[in-house]
């Protein structure tokens, strides 16, 4: 449903019902009123969106006016006798008759009245109409009434018209106490207090009812009452959902909703903030908090689960929720097939999926990424501004080195004397690659000793094990701490100070600079390795070696995914450069 841009949340909340006045069947056959109900009841089970036997779907006009699998035209506008559909519903041949008269999908044949309606419709040109939900409403003239004195609002005219058509009378007017109780429960979710009821009962002013509605709309409980409705649509929860169902710190989003309803925020703004508040030219603390609408997806912290599987599950949930909450459409079924009765083809589901398949979250235990909301209200906008600046600042710091990394420098792979690991086995190949095999815990450490040559930069290449990891992403591969030492001929060691790390690109929760310190998760592909990753480590000064000295490389791992699954390096290569 398309709402006018100036409609507010208060208008949406108060528009709780819509009554359509009935009308008699006209001489002109309406597709929506007369034909679609027949198709839906008798035909679309086999010729709809979920299933299209004979390559025919009665959801789409182009197919209805085209040719079926038999090669015959389904409907020829103006010519029932030339239309294959009309022949099928009127034939006495049980092998051809529709609906099917034999087998598991057998149905009662159409009645003579239904057949006659279809015949008239085809004769009149088989005029098509969009599903009612996609037809712009037309302003209706007020109906003529027998008891117009009952009317208090314009909508009452249409309600009363339908009642009179059915020979029904309106119920008696609710007394004041009953009316106030209903209004209070509807608008703020709480019954009126004794003093509020007493004040209303004694208020004889002509606008007494209006004053009560104004008071209720101004109550802070109004936002709480209606935010709760939206929270259900947004699948809000203070926990993560699966198995252990641990705590999730997302209450600022709840408070944002309450503020929005109490401020009578325009509905279009309310939706834009939640769907893309972080992409606004001028982001605010509220617009960033609002994007938690799509962080209410479940996070699976159970050991042994695949983060990529549940990342995809979260995206699917976002697609379905967006359509259900904002359009009132059961879009989930389009994931497997075209919509059973809405004109939405199967392919559109994954076109829409693409909009959400670029988010940074990945079913991590810590629910990364986060937006920190300042406790002090006066500092919230400042905190939001800094939050938005951080990614660009990190890129600005990394970019000069990244460009240098892409230059035409000569890199020589290390040649190892020893490749040791606290667990599993490391195998060195002539190409310079090292492959890890066996079982590795989260804190596995590699100690590599190589023949030394002078260098000004040393590069770590983290390589996927599969040829095309994008098709089946691998578990993460992260270097947590990277350290270098000179090993003297007598066995003594001298630490080589590293001053900076340059990454091929910045992504995920880890800062590559963390690989220079203890306790940080460092650099790599996390939680999945989608392709080759590279990082260049710059020493504080050019490194030179005397005769007999060797280079020792230590790689410490600490990163893990859900269930403490280790993210060690499994295939990698280290090379050096002396002209960077």
QUIPEVEN-V59938 format. One record per helix or strand of 2 or more residues. SS is the DSSP state (h for helix, s for strand). FROM is the first residue (numbers start at 0). LEN is the number of residues. If there is no record, write none. Layout:
<<SS/FROM/LEN> <SS/FROM/LEN>>
This chain:
<<h/8/6> <h/30/12> <h/52/3> <h/60/4> <h/79/3> <h/83/7> <h/111/12> <h/131/3> <h/147/3> <h/153/12> <h/175/13> <h/193/9> <h/207/11> <h/219/14> <h/250/12> <h/266/13> <h/284/11> <h/306/21> <h/330/5> <h/345/11> <h/376/29> <s/411/2> <s/415/6> <s/424/4> <s/432/5> <s/444/7> <s/456/6> <s/473/6> <s/480/7> <s/492/4> <s/497/6> <h/511/5> <s/522/7> <s/532/7> <s/549/7> <s/559/2> <s/564/2> <s/570/7>>
